[in-house]
Amino acid sequence: MREHTITALWEEIPDGADDLDVVGGGFRIYLCPCGKQLPDRTAAELHAMETDQCTTCLGSGTEQVVPGYAQPCTSCGGNGRRRSQLQWQLAYAEAETVITVETVRALIAPLPGPFRLSQVADAVRDALGLPVGRLPVGPRVRDILRSLEAAGELVLVSAPDEMLRGPSVVLYRDPYWEHARD
């Protein structure tokens, strides 16, 4: 454990709490072994940045999404370091320029029935000739599919794999979409 790895401890979450606030860092107490006062998530992220820790997992390598559910940090690859997080962010920014909405739309257009995120990500990787691990293809494709869903072009047809906090905070591992019918 490093000197400035910040620990987030859960407070009591009221029954009517806003789920976005819970997932976004609320209802937690932030502690650093150095003793610096961290009154909220923003102060914890700032201290993590100052001490070269990932600002998502605060140096722990694990994201605590809701009480009772944690996952390896998606921003730093689970090592807790700021450099890894910045490399991932740069790779994602590059993926945004290489993997366009138009590319994904063209690849899913001929698909007749439901299609999985992983299928589309593989098709994008193949179509663009991207080697595995070069860019975060899956996360970029997921974000595009979600935006097409929000625009009414696609319909999510998967049931959640897990309900983390009732029906409002759910986890999909490899969701299915289909084209919206006119």
C-alpha positions in Angstrom: 0.0 0.0 0.0 1.3 3.4 -0.9 1.6 6.4 1.4 -1.4 8.3 -0.1 -3.8 5.6 -1.1 -7.2 7.1 -0.2 -9.8 4.9 1.5 -13.5 5.6 0.9 -15.8 4.4 3.7 -19.5 4.2 3.2 -21.8 6.3 5.4 -25.5 5.5 6.1 -27.4 5.9 2.8 -31.0 7.1 3.4 -33.8 5.1 1.7 -34.7 8.0 -0.7 -31.1 8.8 -1.7 -30.4 9.9 -5.3 -28.7 6.9 -7.0 -26.6 9.2 -9.2 -25.2 10.8 -6.0 -24.4 7.4 -4.5 -22.6 6.1 -7.6 -20.9 9.5 -8.1 -19.1 9.5 -4.8 -21.6 10.7 -2.3 -22.4 9.2 1.1 -18.7 8.4 1.7 -16.0 9.5 4.0 -12.5 9.9 2.4 -9.4 9.2 4.4 -5.7 9.4 3.5 -2.9 7.9 5.7 -1.1 11.2 5.5 -3.9 12.8 7.5 -5.0 15.4 5.0 -8.6 16.5 5.5 -10.8 15.3 2.6 -14.3 16.5 3.1 -15.8 15.3 -0.2 -15.1 13.4 -3.4 -13.7 16.5 -5.1 -11.1 17.0 -2.4 -10.2 13.3 -2.5 -9.7 13.5 -6.3 -7.6 16.6 -6.1 -5.4 15.0 -3.4 -5.1 11.8 -5.5 -4.0 13.9 -8.5 -1.4 15.8 -6.4 0.1 12.5 -5.2 0.1 10.8 -8.6 -2.8 8.5 -7.8 -5.7 7.6 -10.1 -8.5 10.0 -9.6 -11.1 7.3 -10.2 -10.1 4.7 -7.7 -8.1 7.1 -5.6 -5.0 4.9 -5.7 -6.6 1.7 -4.5 -7.0 0.0 -7.9 -10.6 -0.8 -7.1 -13.7 1.2 -7.8 -16.4 1.0 -5.1 -19.5 1.5 -7.2 -22.1 0.9 -4.5 -21.9 -0.7 -1.1 -21.2 -4.4 -1.6 -20.0 -4.1 -5.2 -16.5 -3.3 -6.3 -14.6 -3.9 -9.6 -11.0 -3.4 -10.8 -10.6 0.3 -11.8 -11.5 0.9 -15.4 -9.4 4.1 -15.6 -6.0 2.8 -14.5 -6.3 -0.9 -15.1 -6.3 -1.6 -11.4 -2.8 -0.3 -10.6 -3.9 2.9 -8.9 -1.5 5.2 -10.7 -2.2 8.5 -12.4 0.1 7.8 -15.3 -1.9 4.7 -16.3 -5.1 6.6 -16.0 -3.8 9.4 -18.3 -2.6 6.9 -20.8 -6.1 5.3 -20.9 -7.7 8.7 -21.3 -5.4 9.5 -24.2 -6.1 6.2 -25.8 -9.8 6.8 -25.4 -9.5 10.3 -27.0 -7.7 8.6 -29.9 -10.4 6.0 -30.1 -13.0 8.8 -30.4 -11.3 10.1 -33.5 -10.7 6.7 -35.1 -14.0 4.9 -34.2 -16.8 7.2 -35.4 -20.6 7.0 -35.0 -20.8 6.6 -38.8 -18.4 3.6 -38.7 -20.5 1.8 -36.0 -23.8 2.7 -37.7 -22.5 1.2 -41.0 -21.4 -2.0 -39.3 -24.6 -2.6 -37.5 -27.0 -1.6 -40.3 -27.0 -5.0 -42.0 -27.5 -6.9 -38.7 -31.0 -8.4 -38.8 -31.6 -9.3 -35.1 -30.2 -8.5 -31.7 -26.5 -8.0 -31.6 -24.1 -8.0 -28.7 -21.6 -5.2 -27.7 -18.7 -7.7 -28.0 -19.8 -8.6 -31.6 -19.9 -5.0 -32.7 -16.6 -4.2 -31.0 -14.9 -7.2 -32.7 -16.4 -6.0 -36.1 -15.1 -2.5 -35.5 -11.6 -3.8 -34.6 -11.6 -6.0 -37.7 -13.0 -3.3 -40.1 -10.4 -0.8 -38.9 -7.5 -3.3 -38.6 -6.9 -2.4 -34.9 -4.8 -4.8 -33.0 -6.2 -6.1 -29.6 -5.1 -3.8 -26.8 -4.1 -0.9 -29.0 -7.2 1.3 -28.2 -10.2 0.9 -25.9 -12.5 -0.3 -28.6 -15.1 -1.9 -26.3 -15.7 1.2 -24.2 -15.8 3.5 -27.2 -18.3 1.2 -29.1 -20.4 0.9 -25.9 -20.6 4.7 -25.6 -21.6 5.0 -29.3 -24.3 2.2 -29.0 -25.7 4.0 -25.9 -25.8 7.3 -27.7 -27.7 5.6 -30.6 -30.0 4.1 -28.0 -30.6 7.5 -26.5 -31.3 8.9 -30.0 -34.0 6.3 -30.5 -32.1 4.4 -33.3 -31.5 1.3 -31.1 -33.4 -0.5 -28.3 -31.6 -2.3 -25.5 -33.1 -5.8 -25.3 -30.9 -7.3 -22.6 -32.0 -7.9 -19.0 -29.4 -6.6 -16.5 -26.8 -9.1 -15.3 -26.9 -7.6 -11.8 -29.1 -5.1 -10.0 -26.6 -3.2 -7.8 -29.1 -0.8 -6.2 -32.5 -1.7 -7.2 -33.7 -1.2 -10.8 -31.9 2.2 -11.2 -28.3 1.1 -10.8 -27.7 -2.1 -12.9 -24.8 -3.9 -14.5 -24.7 -5.2 -18.1 -21.7 -7.3 -19.0 -22.3 -7.8 -22.7 -25.7 -6.3 -23.5 -27.8 -6.9 -26.6 -29.4 -4.2 -28.8 -31.6 -4.3 -31.8 -32.6 -1.7 -34.4 -35.7 0.4 -33.4 -38.7 -0.3 -35.5 -40.4 2.7 -37.2 
